[in-house]
Amino acid sequence: MPVAYTEVEDRNVMEGDIDMNRVTQNVDLKFKPFFFQFQKQSLGPFEVFHAHKGMEFIFVHDGAGRVILEQEKAEVQPGTLICYMPFQLHKLVMEPRVPFVRSILIFEPSVLSPYLRIFPQLRSLFMQFVENPSFPHIIGPMADQRQLNELLGGFQAQIHESQPEHQLEVFAAFMIAFLRQLPPLLPCKWVPPVSKATSGPTHHVSKIMHWIEQHYMDDFSLEQLGKELHLSSCYVSHLFREATGESISAYLANRRVREVCLLLKTSSLPLQDIGRRVGLPNIPYLCTVFKKVMNVTPNQYRKMFNLHMTREPDSE
């Protein structure tokens, strides 16, 4: 049975293969707001450090091994929940020739954020996972997995049964229920450790990404970004390219285009209004950037998405 309501596309990473020459493993959510696989099974080991542009949750149903989050290591057992921040380097090393069963959810944090505005405590918890490297990102193993297994299985059933136009609401409702289960599972007496990443390349890249997330809708200034990080603009560019394999301008363009895609899919706003919201008020330039990233114009994308929604195939 194929994974419903999900889409993975990458020029360098196809069918789950990882380009060994690149750090970043792209998961483009072209027509869908999230990527989800329930109880995906494969055999270990995995030995490649990589990162995603989106946020990733992995729940381990079966298998054993260890996870490496940048410089931190932890044992992985059934009932372990792992959260990877956007662009966070990670590697799973599972026992060889032993079935590794996990559920995977990858999404852009910006897709979920609007739905959490009326849930300030959940939003605060979510932003800890997104932005705080000192927050526990490896939870468990849980003594009782049944509730989370049922929640994930229910989510799988709902995305197969719901109409395509309702998928974003189904995802948001699942994430609200999912986040509500996490506080009791966190360490009771957790004290933020002295992070090894308070300085250095990885920390700076995280800061760059956070700054772009806060300012992508404004005129971009590499000099201003460097000034806020107390680094030269040249060094900022070098660090980012070394860690992610792409330039800051390319990342910014992709971030803006992802927001354009979201607005094209979820609103009837004219392109002029969308451009002003994402920092691309010049419509010809917006169309040029969009087509370079998506290979179609914004209007073509909106038509393709609407057609895709009306022709969503049943699961096989």
C-alpha positions in Angstrom: 0.0 0.0 0.0 1.5 3.3 -1.0 1.8 6.2 1.5 -1.3 8.3 1.1 -1.3 12.1 1.0 2.5 12.4 1.0 5.0 13.2 -1.6 8.8 13.1 -1.7 10.8 14.7 -4.5 14.4 15.5 -4.8 16.7 15.8 -7.8 19.5 14.1 -5.8 17.5 11.8 -3.4 15.0 9.5 -5.0 13.1 6.6 -3.5 14.8 7.0 -0.1 18.4 6.9 -1.4 20.8 9.4 0.0 23.4 11.2 -2.0 26.6 10.4 -0.1 28.2 13.6 -1.3 25.6 15.9 0.3 24.8 16.6 3.9 21.2 17.7 3.3 18.5 15.2 2.4 15.7 17.1 0.7 12.1 16.2 1.3 10.0 18.6 -0.8 6.4 18.7 0.1 5.2 19.9 -3.3 1.5 19.2 -3.2 1.2 18.1 0.4 1.9 19.9 3.7 3.6 16.9 5.3 5.3 13.6 4.6 4.1 10.6 6.7 4.9 6.9 6.7 3.3 4.6 9.2 5.4 1.6 10.4 7.9 1.8 7.6 10.2 -1.3 7.7 13.7 -1.8 6.5 17.0 -3.4 7.6 19.9 -1.7 9.3 22.5 -0.4 9.5 22.4 3.2 8.4 25.7 5.1 8.4 25.1 8.5 6.7 24.9 11.8 8.5 22.2 13.9 6.9 19.7 16.7 7.7 16.2 17.7 6.4 15.0 21.2 5.7 11.8 20.4 7.6 11.1 19.1 11.1 11.1 15.4 11.6 9.6 13.1 14.2 10.4 9.4 14.2 8.7 6.9 16.5 10.5 3.5 16.8 8.1 0.5 16.9 10.7 -2.2 16.6 14.5 -2.5 16.3 17.5 -1.4 18.3 20.5 0.7 17.7 21.6 4.3 18.5 20.9 7.8 17.2 23.6 10.5 16.8 22.4 14.1 17.0 25.4 16.1 16.0 27.7 15.3 19.0 25.1 13.6 21.2 24.5 9.9 21.2 21.6 7.9 22.7 20.4 4.3 22.6 17.3 3.6 20.5 14.8 0.9 21.5 11.1 0.2 20.7 9.1 3.1 22.2 11.7 5.7 21.5 10.5 9.0 20.0 13.1 11.2 18.2 12.6 14.8 17.1 15.0 16.3 14.6 15.2 20.1 14.3 15.3 21.6 10.8 18.8 21.2 9.4 19.9 19.3 12.4 22.6 16.7 11.5 21.6 13.3 12.6 22.3 9.6 11.9 20.5 6.4 12.9 22.7 3.3 13.3 20.4 0.3 13.7 21.4 -3.3 14.3 22.3 -5.0 11.0 19.8 -7.5 9.6 17.3 -6.8 12.2 13.9 -5.3 11.1 13.7 -1.6 11.9 10.1 -0.4 12.1 9.3 3.2 12.5 6.7 5.9 11.8 8.1 9.1 10.1 6.5 12.5 10.0 8.3 15.4 8.2 6.8 18.9 7.8 7.5 22.6 7.7 7.1 24.2 11.1 5.4 27.2 9.5 2.6 25.0 8.3 1.6 24.0 11.8 2.2 27.3 13.6 -1.0 29.1 12.7 -3.1 26.2 14.2 -1.3 26.5 17.5 -2.0 30.2 18.1 -5.0 29.5 20.3 -3.0 26.9 22.2 -0.2 28.9 23.8 1.2 26.1 26.0 1.3 23.7 23.1 2.9 26.3 20.9 5.5 27.0 23.5 6.3 23.3 23.7 6.4 23.0 19.9 8.8 25.9 19.6 11.1 24.3 22.1 11.4 21.3 19.8 11.9 23.6 16.7 14.4 26.1 18.1 16.0 24.9 21.4 18.9 22.4 20.9 19.1 21.9 24.6 15.5 20.7 24.8 15.0 16.9 25.0 14.8 15.6 21.4 15.0 11.9 22.3 12.2 10.7 24.5 11.8 7.2 25.9 11.8 4.3 25.5 8.2 4.4 26.7 7.0 1.6 28.9 3.6 1.7 27.3 3.5 2.5 23.6 -0.2 1.7 23.0 -1.6 5.2 23.2 1.0 6.7 20.8 0.6 3.6 18.5 -3.1 4.1 18.4 -2.7 7.8 17.7 -0.3 7.2 14.8 -2.5 4.4 13.4 -5.6 6.6 13.6 -3.7 9.4 11.8 -2.9 6.9 9.0 -6.5 5.9 8.7 -7.8 9.4 8.7 -5.5 10.6 5.9 -6.6 7.7 3.8 -10.3 8.3 4.5 -10.5 12.1 4.4 -11.0 14.3 1.4 -7.8 15.9 0.0 -9.0 19.4 0.8 -9.3 18.4 4.5 -5.8 17.0 4.9 -4.3 20.1 6.4 -6.9 20.1 9.2 -6.4 16.4 9.8 -2.7 17.0 10.2 -3.2 19.9 12.5 -5.7 18.0 14.7 -3.2 15.1 14.9 -0.3 17.3 15.9 -2.4 19.0 18.6 -3.3 15.5 20.0 0.3 14.4 19.6 1.8 17.4 21.4 -0.6 16.9 24.3 0.8 13.5 24.9 4.4 14.6 25.2 4.8 16.6 28.4 4.3 13.6 30.7 7.0 11.8 28.7 9.6 14.4 29.1 12.3 14.1 31.9 10.7 15.2 35.2 13.8 17.0 36.5 15.4 18.1 33.2 17.9 20.9 33.5 19.2 22.4 30.2 22.8 21.2 29.9 25.6 23.5 28.9 25.3 23.1 25.2 28.4 22.2 23.2 26.9 24.2 20.3 26.7 27.6 22.0 29.3 28.6 19.5 30.7 27.0 16.3 29.4 26.3 12.8 26.3 24.3 13.7 25.1 26.9 16.2 25.6 29.7 13.7 23.7 27.9 10.9 20.8 27.4 13.3 20.9 31.1 14.1 21.0 32.0 10.4 18.0 29.8 9.7 16.1 31.3 12.7 16.9 34.8 11.5 15.6 34.0 8.0 12.5 32.5 9.4 11.8 35.8 11.2 12.7 38.0 8.3 12.1 36.2 5.0 9.1 38.5 4.3 11.4 41.6 4.5 14.1 42.9 2.2 17.1 40.7 2.7 20.5 42.1 3.8 23.4 39.7 4.2 25.3 42.5 5.9 22.5 42.9 8.5 22.4 39.2 9.1 26.1 39.1 9.7 25.9 42.1 12.0 23.3 40.4 14.2 25.5 37.2 14.4 28.6 39.3 15.0 30.2 37.7 12.0 31.4 39.0 8.6 29.0 38.5 5.7 31.5 36.4 3.8 32.0 34.1 6.8 28.3 33.7 7.3 27.9 32.7 3.6 30.8 30.2 3.9 29.4 28.6 7.1 26.0 28.1 5.7 27.1 26.6 2.4 29.5 24.3 4.2 26.8 23.0 6.5 23.8 22.8 4.0 25.3 22.5 0.6 23.5 25.6 -0.7 23.9 29.3 -0.5 21.9 31.6 1.8 20.2 33.2 -1.1 19.1 29.8 -2.4 17.8 28.9 1.0 15.9 32.2 1.3 14.4 31.7 -2.2 13.3 28.2 -1.3 11.8 29.5 2.0 9.9 32.2 0.2 8.7 29.9 -2.5 7.5 27.4 0.1 5.4 30.1 1.7 4.1 31.1 -1.8 3.1 27.5 -2.4 1.3 27.3 1.0 -0.6 30.5 0.2 -1.5 29.4 -3.3 -2.8 26.1 -1.9 -4.7 27.4 1.1 -6.0 30.8 0.0 -7.5 32.7 -3.0 -5.2 35.7 -2.5 -4.0 37.3 -5.7 -0.4 36.9 -6.5 0.3 40.6 -5.8 -0.8 40.1 -2.2 1.1 36.9 -1.8 4.3 38.6 -3.1 4.0 41.3 -0.5 3.6 38.7 2.3 6.8 36.8 1.4 9.2 39.6 0.6 8.8 39.4 -3.2 6.6 42.3 -4.1 8.0 42.5 -7.7 5.7 40.0 -9.5 7.9 39.4 -12.5 10.8 38.6 -10.2 8.6 36.5 -8.0 7.5 34.4 -11.0 11.1 34.0 -12.1 12.2 32.8 -8.7 9.2 30.6 -8.4 9.7 28.9 -11.7 13.4 28.4 -11.1 12.5 26.4 -7.9 9.3 24.7 -9.0 9.7 24.5 -12.8 6.2 26.0 -13.2 4.7 29.5 -12.8 2.7 30.4 -9.7 -0.6 30.3 -11.7 0.3 27.0 -13.2 1.1 25.6 -9.8 -2.3 26.8 -8.4 -4.1 25.1 -11.3 -2.0 22.0 -10.9 -2.7 21.8 -7.2 -6.4 22.3 -7.7 -6.4 19.6 -10.4 -4.4 17.3 -8.1 -6.9 17.8 -5.3 -9.9 16.9 -7.5 -8.1 13.8 -8.9 -6.5 12.3 -5.7 -6.4 8.6 -6.3 -7.6 6.0 -3.8 -4.9 4.0 -2.0 -4.0 0.8 -3.7 
